[in-house]
Amino acid sequence: MTLNRWGLFFAMCFVCMCTPLSASVASASENIADAAALTICSNQGLPAGYVVTASDVNSACPGIATYRWTISPASNGIQACFGSGYPAPYVITGINTVSSVCAGFQGGMTLRLPTNNIAICSPSVIWDPWVITGNGITTSQCGGYGISTIAQASEGLAVCSNTPIPSGWTVTGGSSSVQCQPWAIQTLHRVALMTSGNGGAAIQYRRVGDMAVRTTTPDT
């Protein structure tokens, strides 16, 4: 009988010790989530790495065309206000031109990290070293804006002529293609450096398109 009483006593103590611990862990998790989201006024500017996730008119942010912004660090799949700044290398993969939580903006947008052959909306920035490999007609996915597919630059890749060209790359050719409509399709090449010794000055050739253009640098 005495053993049973001691067993009950230790069990009650264990429950008492664990309950505050669980509660404190849950509270800490909530505090971390709250710390990630901040509230600022629109005239303060957006900190680097953050996006605006909500915007409203509030007395805490007085002034004409001044809004209270809720901001969060950018993350894959985050819903942000369309027109909010956003950091590299995120791309816009969806646009909703109607939003009840983004006052002063043009709606909402979805941001994702780029992957090969991902479909992005035409207002999106295309970061180096990504290139456009296809264009499509406007879709509901992008709220009436055009849509494109992108991929990382690679030798011999077929790209559309409306693509930005990453540093260290060039394109050759050009022909019509359904894949790139209404732009032409071209071939992407790495800009190669070739050397040819001849005594004295060092001769180098830089590949530009289909031509090897000579440059000369003095010996060191």
C-alpha positions in Angstrom: 0.0 0.0 0.0 2.9 2.3 0.9 4.6 1.6 -2.5 1.4 2.5 -4.3 1.2 5.9 -2.5 4.9 6.7 -3.4 4.2 5.7 -7.0 1.2 8.1 -7.2 3.3 10.9 -5.6 6.1 10.6 -8.1 3.6 10.5 -11.0 2.0 13.7 -9.8 5.4 15.4 -9.5 6.3 14.4 -13.0 3.1 15.9 -14.5 3.6 19.1 -12.5 7.2 19.5 -13.8 6.3 18.7 -17.5 3.3 20.9 -17.9 5.1 24.2 -17.4 7.9 23.0 -19.6 5.5 22.2 -22.5 3.8 25.5 -22.0 7.0 27.4 -22.1 8.1 25.6 -25.3 4.9 26.5 -27.0 5.1 30.1 -25.8 8.7 30.4 -27.1 7.6 29.1 -30.6 4.8 31.7 -30.7 7.3 34.4 -29.7 9.7 33.4 -32.5 6.9 33.6 -35.0 5.8 37.0 -33.7 9.3 38.3 -33.9 9.6 37.3 -37.5 6.6 39.5 -38.5 7.0 43.3 -37.9 4.8 46.3 -38.3 6.2 49.5 -39.8 4.9 52.6 -41.6 5.2 52.7 -45.3 7.3 55.9 -45.2 10.0 54.1 -43.2 11.1 52.0 -46.2 11.3 48.2 -46.5 14.2 46.5 -44.7 16.5 44.2 -46.9 15.2 40.7 -47.1 11.6 41.5 -46.1 8.3 41.7 -48.1 5.0 43.4 -47.3 2.4 40.8 -46.4 -0.4 43.2 -45.4 -1.2 46.9 -45.6 -3.9 49.0 -44.0 -4.8 52.6 -43.0 -4.1 53.1 -39.3 -3.7 56.0 -36.9 -0.4 54.6 -35.9 0.9 55.7 -39.3 -0.5 59.2 -40.0 0.0 61.1 -43.2 -1.4 61.2 -46.8 -1.0 57.9 -48.6 0.8 56.5 -45.6 0.0 52.9 -44.7 0.7 50.5 -41.8 2.7 47.6 -43.2 3.0 44.1 -41.8 6.3 42.7 -43.1 8.0 39.3 -42.9 11.3 37.8 -44.1 10.9 36.4 -47.7 10.3 32.6 -47.8 9.4 30.1 -50.5 5.7 30.3 -51.3 5.0 33.4 -49.2 2.0 35.5 -50.1 3.0 39.2 -50.4 1.5 42.4 -51.6 1.9 42.9 -55.4 4.1 45.9 -55.8 6.1 45.2 -52.6 9.8 45.0 -53.1 11.3 41.5 -52.7 14.9 40.1 -52.5 16.9 38.0 -54.9 16.6 35.3 -56.0 12.8 35.1 -55.6 10.5 35.2 -58.6 6.8 35.9 -58.9 4.8 32.8 -59.7 1.2 34.0 -59.2 -0.6 37.3 -59.1 -4.1 38.2 -57.8 -5.1 41.7 -58.7 -7.8 41.8 -56.0 -6.7 41.7 -52.3 -8.5 42.7 -49.2 -5.3 42.9 -47.1 -3.0 44.9 -49.3 -4.3 48.5 -49.2 -2.4 50.8 -51.5 -1.0 47.9 -53.6 -2.2 46.3 -56.8 -3.3 43.0 -55.2 -1.3 40.0 -54.0 1.5 37.8 -55.4 3.2 34.5 -54.7 6.9 34.4 -54.4 9.0 31.3 -54.9 12.7 30.3 -55.2 13.5 29.6 -58.9 13.9 26.1 -60.3 14.5 24.8 -63.8 11.4 25.2 -66.0 9.4 27.0 -63.4 6.6 29.3 -64.8 6.9 32.9 -63.7 4.8 36.0 -64.3 6.1 38.6 -66.7 6.5 41.4 -64.0 9.0 39.2 -62.2 12.7 40.1 -62.1 14.8 37.4 -63.7 18.0 37.1 -61.7 21.4 36.1 -63.0 22.1 33.3 -64.1 18.4 32.5 -65.1 17.2 32.9 -68.7 13.8 32.7 -70.4 13.2 29.4 -72.3 9.6 29.9 -73.2 6.7 32.4 -73.4 3.0 31.8 -73.0 -0.2 33.8 -73.4 -1.7 35.5 -70.4 -3.3 33.2 -67.8 -5.4 33.6 -64.7 -2.3 32.4 -62.8 -0.7 35.7 -63.4 -3.7 38.0 -63.2 -3.7 38.9 -66.8 0.0 39.3 -67.2 2.2 37.2 -69.5 3.9 34.0 -68.3 7.3 32.6 -69.1 9.4 29.6 -68.2 13.0 30.0 -67.0 16.1 27.8 -66.5 19.6 28.2 -65.4 22.1 29.2 -68.2 23.9 26.3 -69.8 25.9 25.8 -73.0 23.7 25.3 -76.0 20.5 26.0 -74.3 17.6 27.3 -76.5 16.5 30.7 -75.1 14.0 33.3 -76.2 15.3 36.6 -77.6 13.4 38.6 -74.8 15.6 37.0 -72.1 18.2 39.0 -70.2 21.7 37.6 -70.9 23.7 36.7 -67.8 27.2 37.9 -67.4 29.7 35.7 -69.2 27.2 34.4 -71.8 26.1 35.4 -75.3 23.6 34.2 -77.9 23.8 33.2 -81.5 21.2 32.7 -84.3 17.6 33.6 -84.2 14.5 32.0 -85.8 10.8 32.1 -85.2 9.4 29.6 -82.7 6.1 28.7 -81.1 8.0 28.1 -77.9 9.1 31.8 -77.7 6.2 33.6 -79.4 6.2 36.4 -80.4 10.0 36.5 -79.9 12.7 34.5 -81.7 14.5 31.5 -80.4 18.3 31.7 -80.0 21.2 29.5 -78.7 23.0 30.4 -75.5 26.8 30.1 -75.4 29.4 30.7 -72.7 31.8 33.5 -73.6 35.1 31.6 -73.9 38.7 32.9 -73.5 41.3 31.2 -75.7 45.0 32.0 -75.7 47.7 31.7 -78.4 51.3 32.3 -77.4 53.5 34.2 -79.9 56.3 35.7 -77.8 56.2 39.3 -76.6 52.6 40.4 -76.0 50.1 37.8 -74.9 47.4 37.3 -77.5 43.9 36.3 -76.4 40.7 35.7 -78.2 37.3 36.4 -76.7 34.4 34.5 -78.2 31.6 36.9 -79.2 28.8 35.2 -81.1 30.3 33.1 -83.9 33.5 35.3 -84.0 36.8 35.1 -82.1 37.7 38.7 -81.4 41.4 39.3 -80.8 42.6 41.3 -77.7 46.2 41.8 -76.8 47.6 42.3 -73.3 51.3 43.0 -72.5 53.4 40.4 -70.8 53.9 40.8 -67.1 
